[in-house]
Amino acid sequence: MPDFTDKELLQIVEFGEVDRVEFKESLSSGAAESIREAICAFANDLPRHEKPGFVFVGVKNDKTIAGLPVTDELLVQLANMKTDGNIVPPPSLNVEKRVLQGKEIAIVTVQPSDSPPVRFKGAIHIRTGPRRGIATAQDERILNEKRRYGDRPFDLYPVPTANISDLNLTQFENEYLPQVVTAEILAANERTSEERLAATKMIASIDEPIATVLGILVLGKNPQDYLSGAYVQFLRIDGNDLADPIVDDENIGGTITDLLRRLDEKLIAHNRTAVDFTTTVVEQRTELYPIPALQQVARNAVMHRTYEATNAPIRVSWFNNRIEIFSPGGAFGVVTAANFGQPGLTDYRNPNLAEAMKNLGYVQRFGVGIPTARRLLTEAGHPEPKFDIYDTNVLVTIEAVPKP
């Protein structure tokens, strides 16, 4: 909140908890849970304030400043609420330390989401005055309409020629929905199939039952009929140049689940294990590459690539001395060529696809994929992966372990 003076902040505190302000005396375990609920509610912005909400940590319910020591660790804990995977799609928030009346407080500023509804642990939290609650079916409809007329990211654009019949509803009801919505809400069974599809952003709205880009990617019966570049071209080349013989060539399509599963199978199949039984008395087996590192980079490419205005696929080219992963779409938002891959630094071209991949189990938390891949490759003896960031694409090069 750099635009607010200390006097203005004190005036906000004096006014008390309202639908855009919440107080927490500390960051105890129970308080951390309710802070996440408040972040979710502020991001949903059901009253349509179109203004940020604020969580004051270090302020008591009676409006007095508690004098909480605001350490770097506490600020990191608050900032990590954006990327720990519990709130999806990831909210836009800022965390800072301020000093009021000579005492430290932390302030979390949450911007309204352009992709509501936002969920915390499968529940849509909203705020009416100082009260937090769970969204009703009517609340969800309001949030869906808010999204419909807002500045939507491309993954929520409707696909004009695709309707509900182009989505796999059996997969949606039996596999995807239970991962998204809490058991209590599912058990209530207050919502029609169209309402559930709209609330999970698979269709544009109840009144506009057209499949979104997200719906086609996650549930489409034939996704590439509508998004022709949404596939991975896999090449295994017996050599170090594109002109060398190709021993495996496949275009891997289908839904996100099918695509990532089949790509994993390819990576595992070509990751031959070297066997050493000459230098030690015990046979030792060594994989060419750490599979989790390759998965992190590949899934990062699928999540962050551009699906708009391009027919270019992701390309995974496996040479004898390296693997190259090409992704259409350059750096996005706050992520630049200079800071690409820094831990905790994230922005989302496809925030709702990121949410879906989290729901499907392909992401545990956000913002750690590239740092994790770097660590795993270093531990396995590989050179530092190379990232070439351009305006229209990203190329990642992972070199084999140098031969002694």
VOGU-3710 file (C-alpha; in Angstrom, 3 decimals, decimal comma):
1> mpdftdkell> 0,000/0,000/0,000  2,677/2,553/-0,907  0,036/5,168/-1,846  -1,422/5,243/1,684  0,058/7,485/4,335  0,323/6,347/7,953  -2,563/8,681/8,797  -4,762/7,116/6,118  -3,927/3,614/7,312  -4,837/4,544/10,870
11> qivefgevdr> -8,151/5,908/9,607  -8,846/2,559/7,902  -8,025/0,735/11,140  -10,236/3,085/13,161  -13,159/2,449/10,802  -12,935/-1,252/11,700  -13,530/-4,499/9,833  -15,740/-4,054/6,783  -16,150/-5,987/3,550  -12,734/-4,857/2,286
21> vefkeslssg> -10,774/-4,960/5,557  -9,879/-7,785/7,945  -7,774/-7,725/11,133  -5,591/-10,508/12,492  -3,609/-10,144/15,691  -0,951/-12,685/14,651  -0,179/-15,435/12,162  -1,165/-18,387/14,311  -2,214/-21,598/12,561  -5,905/-20,760/12,870
31> aaesireaic> -5,332/-17,195/11,734  -3,391/-18,387/8,666  -6,427/-20,390/7,559  -8,822/-17,473/7,956  -6,373/-15,129/6,186  -6,460/-17,447/3,180  -10,259/-17,430/3,308  -10,204/-13,610/3,393  -7,789/-13,476/0,442  -10,128/-15,755/-1,498
41> afandlprhe> -13,141/-13,583/-0,628  -11,378/-10,330/-1,539  -10,265/-11,843/-4,863  -13,873/-12,849/-5,637  -15,113/-9,314/-4,824  -18,773/-10,362/-4,810  -20,005/-6,781/-4,033  -18,160/-5,599/-7,181  -16,182/-2,874/-5,465  -13,491/-3,310/-8,134
51> kpgfvfvgvk> -11,042/-2,194/-5,455  -8,477/-4,167/-3,429  -9,148/-5,764/-0,060  -6,738/-5,551/2,886  -5,677/-7,956/5,617  -3,950/-6,192/8,529  -1,778/-8,658/10,453  -0,841/-7,245/13,861  -4,129/-5,451/14,540  -6,594/-6,701/17,180
61> ndktiaglpv> -10,351/-6,914/16,699  -10,733/-3,931/19,010  -8,685/-1,866/16,482  -5,564/-1,574/18,659  -2,105/-2,222/17,184  -0,756/-5,438/18,729  2,942/-4,783/18,225  3,666/-7,954/16,261  7,322/-8,458/15,238  7,114/-8,472/11,420
71> tdellvqlan> 10,057/-10,612/10,361  11,142/-11,530/6,848  9,923/-15,051/7,617  6,428/-13,787/8,387  6,327/-11,720/5,186  7,422/-14,773/3,174  4,721/-16,886/4,830  2,095/-14,346/3,811  3,459/-13,995/0,269  3,522/-17,781/-0,154
81> mktdgnivpp> -0,251/-17,872/0,300  -0,429/-16,789/-3,320  1,579/-19,720/-4,657  1,144/-22,611/-2,226  -1,636/-24,051/-4,382  -4,446/-23,726/-1,831  -6,044/-20,684/-3,491  -6,825/-21,134/-7,184  -6,538/-19,520/-9,597  -3,571/-17,762/-7,952
91> pslnvekrvl> -4,654/-14,350/-6,658  -2,843/-11,088/-7,294  -1,568/-9,802/-3,962  1,158/-7,719/-2,375  2,677/-8,000/1,095  4,493/-5,231/2,958  5,587/-4,143/6,427  4,452/-0,820/7,857  4,970/0,941/11,194  1,931/2,532/12,850
101> qgkeiaivtv> 2,066/4,218/16,235  5,635/2,952/16,534  4,546/-0,687/16,102  5,062/-3,039/13,161  2,203/-4,557/11,163  2,033/-6,542/7,940  -0,524/-5,677/5,261  -1,729/-8,043/2,538  -3,308/-6,201/-0,393  -5,523/-8,404/-2,592
111> qpsdsppvrf> -6,686/-7,330/-6,048  -10,065/-8,458/-7,436  -9,675/-11,456/-9,735  -10,493/-11,245/-13,433  -11,197/-15,003/-13,351  -13,741/-15,575/-10,568  -14,828/-17,683/-8,858  -11,635/-18,171/-6,838  -11,531/-21,172/-4,485  -9,722/-21,968/-1,273
121> kgaihirtgp> -9,485/-25,713/-0,708  -12,414/-26,302/-3,032  -14,773/-23,714/-1,499  -15,731/-20,321/-2,933  -15,392/-17,794/-0,112  -17,194/-14,464/-0,307  -17,580/-11,473/1,985  -20,657/-9,456/2,884  -19,744/-6,626/5,235  -17,389/-8,036/7,881
131> rrgiataqde> -18,844/-11,552/7,470  -17,130/-14,255/5,479  -19,098/-17,178/4,107  -19,388/-19,826/1,402  -20,970/-18,830/-1,893  -24,483/-20,044/-2,654  -25,558/-21,121/-6,125  -26,872/-17,585/-6,730  -23,577/-16,070/-5,555  -21,736/-18,318/-8,013
141> rilnekrryg> -23,999/-17,129/-10,803  -23,163/-13,511/-9,956  -19,434/-14,310/-9,991  -19,810/-16,106/-13,316  -21,528/-13,059/-14,793  -18,823/-10,807/-13,338  -16,214/-12,937/-15,096  -18,194/-12,990/-18,316  -18,086/-9,230/-18,683  -14,675/-8,654/-17,198
151> drpfdlypvp> -11,267/-8,553/-18,807  -10,864/-12,308/-19,179  -7,599/-14,110/-19,853  -7,548/-16,098/-23,077  -8,052/-19,455/-21,362  -11,603/-18,298/-20,482  -12,534/-17,130/-23,969  -15,521/-19,012/-25,393  -14,817/-21,191/-28,405  -17,689/-20,116/-30,718
161> tanisdlnlt> -18,151/-23,454/-32,498  -17,901/-25,649/-29,377  -20,802/-26,408/-27,052  -21,430/-28,684/-24,085  -21,730/-31,754/-26,301  -18,057/-31,320/-27,231  -17,027/-31,847/-23,583  -16,615/-35,180/-21,815  -19,251/-34,780/-19,118  -18,628/-38,201/-17,587
171> qfeneylpqv> -14,999/-37,272/-16,960  -16,134/-33,922/-15,570  -18,630/-35,359/-13,076  -16,639/-38,391/-11,953  -13,017/-37,231/-12,113  -12,572/-33,483/-12,340  -15,403/-32,064/-10,224  -14,571/-34,062/-7,052  -11,054/-32,576/-7,188  -12,395/-29,026/-7,399
181> vtaeilaane> -15,432/-28,779/-5,145  -15,652/-29,762/-1,482  -17,587/-32,911/-0,609  -20,099/-30,871/1,423  -21,007/-28,684/-1,550  -21,252/-31,692/-3,857  -23,480/-33,473/-1,348  -25,825/-30,469/-1,224  -26,499/-31,049/-4,947  -28,109/-27,629/-5,422
191> rtseerlaat> -26,559/-26,947/-8,815  -27,451/-28,120/-12,298  -24,833/-29,576/-14,613  -24,688/-26,272/-16,489  -24,173/-24,366/-13,237  -21,294/-26,661/-12,265  -19,695/-26,296/-15,686  -20,006/-22,504/-15,478  -18,658/-22,340/-11,917  -15,588/-24,356/-12,934
201> kmiasidepi> -15,209/-22,168/-16,059  -15,626/-25,003/-18,546  -18,397/-23,048/-20,279  -18,755/-19,282/-20,631  -21,926/-19,031/-18,520  -25,290/-20,682/-17,921  -26,881/-18,323/-20,433  -24,013/-18,836/-22,886  -23,333/-22,609/-22,744  -20,324/-22,412/-25,053
211> atvlgilvlg> -17,160/-24,305/-24,147  -14,246/-22,132/-23,077  -10,646/-22,647/-24,129  -10,118/-24,137/-20,666  -13,050/-26,504/-21,139  -11,672/-27,719/-24,463  -8,176/-28,232/-23,034  -9,366/-30,107/-19,929  -12,510/-31,923/-21,099  -12,629/-31,663/-24,882
221> knpqdylsga> -13,440/-34,826/-26,793  -11,191/-33,625/-29,636  -9,230/-30,592/-28,351  -7,030/-30,184/-31,407  -10,112/-29,718/-33,621  -10,552/-26,331/-31,924  -7,017/-25,485/-30,733  -4,844/-26,892/-33,479  -1,539/-26,029/-31,815  -2,415/-27,538/-28,435
231> yvqflridgn> -0,171/-30,583/-28,739  3,423/-31,628/-28,158  5,703/-32,670/-31,004  8,151/-35,229/-29,635  11,343/-36,112/-31,540  14,076/-38,551/-30,544  17,075/-37,912/-32,755  20,020/-40,300/-32,956  22,653/-37,588/-33,099  23,217/-33,980/-32,119
241> dladpivdde> 21,664/-32,182/-35,104  18,172/-31,996/-36,576  19,510/-33,500/-39,806  20,498/-36,732/-38,000  18,259/-39,831/-38,135  14,948/-39,638/-36,274  14,212/-42,797/-34,264  10,904/-41,645/-32,726  8,466/-38,992/-33,919  5,014/-38,448/-32,455
251> niggtitdll> 2,515/-35,621/-32,182  0,995/-36,003/-28,718  -2,497/-34,538/-28,419  -5,694/-35,042/-26,448  -6,750/-33,330/-23,250  -4,198/-31,949/-20,812  -4,388/-35,215/-18,853  -3,852/-37,383/-21,954  -1,089/-35,160/-23,273  0,936/-35,076/-20,058
261> rrldekliah> 0,484/-38,800/-19,398  1,674/-39,782/-22,878  4,553/-37,311/-22,740  5,648/-38,816/-19,415  5,611/-42,247/-21,055  7,839/-40,989/-23,881  10,328/-39,392/-21,511  10,541/-42,526/-19,380  10,851/-44,833/-22,406  13,819/-42,913/-23,862
271> nrtavdfttt> 15,567/-42,302/-20,549  17,687/-45,420/-20,847  19,465/-46,561/-17,718  23,235/-46,928/-17,936  24,573/-49,968/-16,106  28,073/-49,919/-14,552  29,359/-53,257/-13,289  33,084/-52,718/-13,871  34,166/-49,982/-11,474  32,525/-51,351/-8,332
281> vveqrtelyp> 31,645/-54,744/-6,934  27,968/-53,698/-6,832  26,113/-53,096/-10,078  25,123/-49,405/-10,386  22,363/-48,066/-12,625  22,189/-44,439/-13,685  19,399/-42,700/-15,616  20,431/-40,287/-18,357  18,255/-37,494/-16,917  16,246/-37,083/-13,685
291> ipalqqvarn> 12,683/-37,626/-14,903  11,089/-35,249/-12,329  13,242/-32,411/-13,685  12,105/-33,088/-17,263  8,493/-33,262/-16,075  8,765/-29,921/-14,301  10,094/-28,167/-17,397  7,595/-29,841/-19,745  4,604/-29,102/-17,511  5,787/-25,533/-17,117
301> avmhrtyeat> 5,769/-25,247/-20,917  2,219/-26,608/-21,159  0,970/-24,279/-18,411  2,599/-21,060/-19,598  2,588/-21,358/-23,386  0,336/-19,104/-25,434  -2,717/-20,779/-26,963  -3,814/-17,581/-28,679  -3,173/-16,697/-32,328  -0,716/-19,521/-32,983
311> napirvswfn> -0,786/-23,030/-34,413  2,717/-23,805/-33,143  3,018/-26,807/-30,814  5,353/-27,331/-27,909  8,412/-29,186/-29,235  10,462/-31,659/-27,228  13,587/-32,564/-29,213  15,765/-35,231/-27,569  19,284/-35,350/-29,003  22,134/-37,591/-27,882
321> nrieifspgg> 23,819/-34,746/-26,011  20,855/-32,604/-24,900  17,104/-32,104/-24,721  15,473/-28,954/-26,097  11,973/-27,889/-25,041  10,433/-25,135/-27,154  7,307/-23,333/-25,933  5,307/-20,764/-27,948  4,900/-17,511/-26,041  7,628/-15,496/-24,363
331> afgvvtaanf> 7,891/-14,216/-20,801  4,641/-12,805/-19,416  3,676/-10,059/-16,970  6,161/-9,456/-14,164  8,327/-12,348/-15,407  11,045/-11,118/-17,760  14,104/-12,551/-19,475  16,213/-11,154/-16,635  14,298/-12,683/-13,712  12,931/-15,837/-15,359
341> gqpgltdyrn> 12,974/-18,866/-13,057  13,600/-17,024/-9,796  11,966/-18,849/-6,853  8,537/-17,498/-5,935  8,337/-15,135/-8,934  5,273/-16,037/-10,956  2,782/-14,611/-13,384  0,146/-16,437/-15,336  -0,774/-16,148/-18,968  -3,251/-18,991/-18,351
351> pnlaeamknl> -4,277/-18,692/-14,670  -7,263/-20,991/-15,004  -5,280/-23,679/-16,791  -2,799/-23,423/-13,900  -5,726/-23,997/-11,522  -6,884/-27,018/-13,527  -3,408/-28,555/-13,576  -3,274/-28,106/-9,807  -6,655/-29,810/-9,480  -5,482/-32,666/-11,722
361> gyvqrfgvgi> -2,395/-33,246/-9,576  0,260/-31,993/-12,011  1,187/-29,021/-9,782  1,772/-29,136/-6,033  2,527/-25,452/-5,573  3,140/-22,589/-7,959  6,415/-20,882/-8,787  8,790/-23,726/-7,891  8,896/-25,808/-11,084  11,976/-24,268/-12,673
371> ptarrlltea> 13,967/-23,956/-9,399  13,135/-27,602/-8,633  14,306/-28,709/-12,085  17,530/-26,754/-11,670  18,214/-28,367/-8,307  17,523/-31,898/-9,534  19,722/-31,455/-12,602  22,585/-30,052/-10,523  22,337/-32,928/-8,059  22,505/-35,391/-10,967
381> ghpepkfdiy> 25,663/-33,757/-12,379  24,128/-31,924/-15,336  25,241/-28,438/-16,408  22,957/-25,549/-15,513  19,939/-25,604/-17,885  19,924/-22,788/-20,415  16,860/-20,563/-20,866  16,573/-18,482/-24,037  13,699/-16,043/-23,556  12,378/-14,321/-26,654
391> dtnvlvtiea> 9,343/-12,136/-27,369  7,398/-15,012/-28,925  8,858/-18,185/-27,436  10,984/-19,798/-24,744  13,655/-22,411/-25,467  15,019/-24,544/-22,633  18,173/-26,600/-23,254  19,076/-29,401/-20,846  22,487/-30,881/-21,514  23,522/-34,452/-20,760
401> vpkp> 26,005/-35,184/-18,011  29,494/-34,518/-19,435  31,476/-37,661/-20,110  34,604/-38,037/-17,916
//
